[in-house]
Amino acid sequence: MSIMTRDPLRPKRRERVIALHCSGAGPAQWCDLAEALGGRYQMLAPELYGCTRPWTGEHAFTLADEAARTLELIDESDDKVHLVGHSYGGGVALAAALARPERIASMALYEPSAFHLLPGMGAQGREARDEIAAIARRVCEGLVSGAYAAAANAFVDYWNGPGSWQAMRPELRQALLRWFPKAALDFQALFAGPTPAGGLGKLAFPVLILRGERAPMPSALIAEHLAKLVPAARLLIVEGAGHMGPMTHAPEVSALMTQHITAAAEVDGSWRRAPSPHQLRAAPGRGAREREAVP
């Protein structure tokens, strides 16, 4: 397993930040966040299954299997930890937080793909589930038939925008094709997530939920729904960003996450709740604006 850490010569006792990457990416996704955090925190970015670490195939894959290494890193820490996650990594971070709520100091999620929550969001949620389920079916059909490239094209263009697959460098396309069989497992785990909506109300630590201004419908709905379910949650919209905001808008996203983590650390894990759990509060700066979340 690969772990990225930034450990310059700073005070020995530092709080731990665990950052979980999205499907098809790797620990290097969080380089900008590591730079923004500097040496104030011990940052770990575990490699999820499918990069260089294949799934064992011993049983049906679940979020609990993916979250197991994150739970080990939480349990190894003497102090509470800060969790960060993007997309699939956000779904894994939620699973880890629900398994160890008393060990989490804060959590920052960018469009966590908790697809299992969509059916409980009424007609719009069911429509959104149908939309993302169609992409999952396209992926699985491509894997069964061997047409990996066509299925990967549909997958990448859905999350990044039309033409993104063709615009990728050949070496990046090849790397994604090597990872691609894991995509079916990620979808399976996210749709079957065991998290009941009621359990999210027990998360008492501060949670920052980010979504892009151009987020796909399922991602936007999940982000807004989570902001209502989690008591100490704030929802911020990153202007001009889509689902891949942690990469395309890395400085802005990293700054917001760093501000959130630092604020949580400064109050010793306590949380001064905003007047409205759905109000967006962003420090003035590039790529952030204050507005009300869509109900």
N, C-alpha and C positions, 0 to 999 in steps of 0.2 A: 504494500500500500504506500502511496505517495502522500506526503504531507508538506505543504508549503508553510514556512514560518519565517517571520522577520524578527530576529532577536539581536539587535545591537546591544552594546554594553549599557544597560539601563538598570534600574532597581530590580533586584531579583524577584520580588513578589509582585506580579502583575496579573490582572484579571485576564481570563482566557476568552478569546473570541473564536468561535467555530463557524466557518463559512462553508456552505454547501452549494455546489455548482449546479447548473441546469443540465438537462439531458443533452448528451453529445458534446459537452464541454469538458473542462477539467479544472484542477486547482488554480491554474494560471489565470482563470477568469477573474480572480480576486486580487490581482497584482495592484490595481489602483486603490482598492480599499486598504490593502496592507500598507501602502505608502501613506495614505491619509491617516491611518491609525498610528503610524510611526512606531516608536519603541515603547509607547505607553501601555500597550497590551501585548499579550502573547497570542499571536494569531495562528490558527491551525486551519488548513483547508484539506480535509480528507478526500481522497479519490473515491468516488462512488463506483459501484459495479459497472462494468462495461467499458472502462477506459483501458487499463492494462490488467484489471482484476476481473476475470470472468465469473459469472454466477455459477454455483456448483451444480445446479439442476437437481438437487436432492428432493425438493418438494416445490409446490406452487409458490412463486415469488410474491412477497408482500412488502409493504412499507416497513414493517417491523424488521425484516431481513436487512433492508437498506439502512435503517436507523441504528442497527446494532453497534456499528463502529462509532457512531456519534455518541451513543450512550456510554460506551467505554471511555471516550475522551471526557465526557461530563463527569463520570464517576472517578476518574483519575485526578480531577482538579480538587484542590483543597477549598476553593471558593466557588461561589456561584459563577456560571458562565453566561456569555452573551451569544445568542444564536443568530445567524444570518442565513438566508436562503433565497434562491431565485428559481421560479418556475417549479420544476420537479424537485429541486433542492429545497424549495419552500415547503412543499408537501412533506418532505422527509423531516424538515425542521419542526413542523407542526406535530408530527408523530412523536418525535423525540421530546418535545416540550410537554406533551400530554403524558408521556411516560415518566418524566422527571420534573413536574411543575415546581417543586420546592427547590430545585437546583439551578433554576434559570433566573438570571438577573435582568435580562431584557431580550427582546427578539425583534429583528428587522427583516421583513419579507418583501420581496419584489414580485408581484403577481404570482403568488403561490398557487400551484395547479391542484387544488383540492377538489377534483371533479366530482367526488362522491357527495359533495354538498349541493350540487346543482339541482337535483330532483326536488329538494325541499324549498326551492325558491319560486314556486308557482309556475305559471305558463311560460314566463320569460326564461326561467331556469331550465325548464324542460327543453325549450327551443335551443338554448345554449348547449345543453348536453347533447342534443342531436347533432349539432354542428361539430363539436369536438369528437363525438363518437364516429362521425363520418371520416374524419382524418385518421382515427385509430384503425378503422376498418381498412382504409387505403394502405396503411402501413402493414397490417397483418397480411392482406392479400398479396402485397409485393414480396413479403418475406416467404410466403408459401410458394409463390410462382417463381421466385428467383429474380424478379424484376426489381432489384433493390434500388437502382438509380431512379426509376420513375417514381417509386414510392417516396424516396428521400427528397426528390424534387417537390412533391406535394407537401411533405412535412416541413421542409425548410421555407418554402414560399408562404405557407400558412402563418408561420411565426415571424417571418422577417419581411414579408411583402413579395409581390409578384416579381419574378426575375432574379431573386436572390440566389437560387441554386446555380443558375447559369453564370452569375457574376462571381461566384466563389473561385478561388485559385484551385487548379487541379489537385494539388497536394492536400488541400483542405477537404475537397470532395471525397478523395480517397480515404482520408482519415475518418470522415463521417460514415462512409460505407462500411468500414471495418467495425465501427461501433453499432451500426444500424440494427442488428438483431436484438439489441438491448431495448430498443424503442418500444417493442411490443410488451416487454415486461414492465416498463415504466407506466405505460397506459393501463395495463392490468392492475398494477398496484394502486394507481391513483383513483381509478374508478371503483375499486373494491375497498378503498380506505375505510377503516372501522370507526372513524371518528364521529360520534354523534354530535349534532350541533349543540346540544346541551352541555357537553363536556367542555366546550370552548369558553363557556361562561365562568369556569373555575380558574382560568388563567389570570392570576392577580398581578403579574409583573407587566411593565410597560412594553407595548407592542407597537412598532411602526410598520404600517402597511403602505407600500408604494405601488402605484400603477402608472403606466404610460398614458399620456393623453390619447394615443392611438391604439390602446390595448384592444385585442380581439374581444368580442362580446363575452365569451366564457370567463376570460381573465378579469375583465372589468367587473362583472357581476360577483365573482368570488371575492375580489378585493373589497368591494363595497359591503358585501354581506358579512365578511369577517369583521369589518370595522364596527358593525352593529352587534355582533355576537360576543366579541371579546371586550370585557369591561374597561380595561385601561389601554384601548387602542386608539391610534390616530391614523387617518388616511390622508396621504399626500399624492397629488397628481404631478408627474414630471412632464413639463411642457415639451411638446414635440417628439416625445419618446414613444416607442411601441413596446412590444413584449421583451425585446432584447435590450432594454434600457441600461442594465448594468454594464453592457459592452459599448453600445452606441453613445450613451450619455454617462460614461463612467465617472468623470469628475463630479458631475452634479449628484449622481446617485451615491457615490462614495462619501461626499460631503454630508448629505442628509443622514446616511447611516452612521457616520462618525459622530455627528452632533447628537443623535439619539443615544448611542452607546455611552458617550461622555456624560450626557445629562443623567442617564440612569445610574452610572457609576458614582456621580457626585452626590446623589441623594441616598447612597447606601441601599439601593434596591427599592426604596419607597417611591411612590408615584403620586405626583400632584395632578390629579385628573383635570382635563380641560372641561370648561362649562358644558360643552356638548361632545359626546363621544364620536360624533360624525363630522365635527368641524375640522377643517384642514388648517394646520398651523405650520408654516415653513418660515425659517429665517430668511430675510431678504437676501437675494443672491441669484445668480444665473440659474435659470431652469426651474425655479420654484415660485409658486404663487399661492396666495391664500384664497380659498373659495370653499363653497359648501359641497359636500359629497352628494351625489345623486342618490335619493332614497332607494 
